[in-house]
Amino acid sequence: MPHRMNQNHDRPVFRFAPSPNGRLHLGHALSALENERRAKAAGGRLLLRIEDIDRARCTPALEKGVIEDLRWLGIGFDGPVFRQSEHFADYQNMLQMLIDRKLAYPAFMTRGEVKRLVGESEASGKTWPRDPDGAPLYPDRDRRRSRQERQDLLATGMRHAFRLDMEEALNTLEAPLFWMEETADGIVEVPANPSAWGDIVLSRSDAPSSYHLSVVTDDAAQGITHVVRGMDLYHATAVHRLLQALLGLPAPIYHHHRLMLDEDGRKLSKSNGDTALSELRANGASPAAIRVMCGF
């Protein structure tokens, strides 16, 4: 079983979950402030989660900067900081549950091999299916391998990820999937279509868990009742609902807020230094000015 789940639902529980692989920018500020606003309005708690699974890119120095930026903004969090790097065993337990049910399989193809296969297919005039983010779906080569083939490849020590067998996973469901989305008109039921994502990654050879697997594990462990995040994760919620159903985890209420866009209409990225909170602060911006920039 994963780390102990928070069963105290007397108060709504929200969370802000940045990844310390760069400096926080205005988009992060908007999300943190939106979580703060909704938590206060609901009389709830706001937790801070540090999503630092990527140990190569996420560093203590960057984490320190994230926390300093949030403190400077004046956002207060309840309870201790939750770090994903301290809960790798929990993600492995969840993964093993899916493997034991034959819903996850080892995937040996490298990114380069997938890119080459997709390129060859499209060059021949065939359309390769892509997920809602535009990335090509993972080929079915590894999913179709026999048990003996998989065992032989694993015995060689070949690097591999684990992927969800989407078709098999969907076959285990007894009812259509949906999630509850909080909108300006109230809470509505949104049909979930996880099949659009194909056989999603559950873990990689260089990481014990994918974002999808860790986020549903952590939300359950922390007793999160309301997930407030950007519209860029709207469609991924279908995958999260599937994993929650497969693993017997509770489903929070979701709200996907607007994004902060750059001059070209693209979502802000951590590489765009002129929107970094630390740089804005160094140039004289105040926490109140940041709130105004974010529409608060």
Number of C-alpha atoms within 10 A of each C-alpha: 11 16 15 11 16 13 11 11 11 7 12 19 24 28 25 21 20 20 21 24 20 20 23 26 24 23 22 26 22 24 23 22 21 20 25 22 14 17 21 14 9 12 11 19 21 25 22 21 20 19 23 21 23 19 14 10 12 18 16 12 11 17 21 11 18 24 18 13 21 20 13 14 20 12 17 13 18 13 10 9 12 16 17 20 15 10 17 16 15 21 25 19 15 21 23 14 16 22 17 9 11 13 21 25 23 23 25 18 16 12 10 9 11 15 14 12 14 19 13 12 13 12 10 8 8 11 10 15 16 14 17 13 11 9 11 16 18 24 17 12 10 16 17 11 14 10 9 9 12 17 12 12 14 14 9 8 8 10 15 18 21 24 25 24 20 19 13 13 21 18 8 11 12 7 7 9 18 17 20 17 20 18 12 8 6 8 14 15 11 13 12 19 18 24 16 18 23 21 23 22 22 25 24 16 13 13 14 22 26 19 15 18 22 25 18 25 25 22 24 23 18 20 21 26 21 24 20 25 23 18 13 13 12 15 18 19 20 22 23 22 23 25 23 19 16 18 15 10 17 17 23 23 16 20 20 19 19 13 20 21 13 12 7 6 9 10 12 19 19 16 11 11 16 12 18 23 27 19 15 18 16 10 9 9 13 15 19 12 15 18 15 11 13 18 11 12
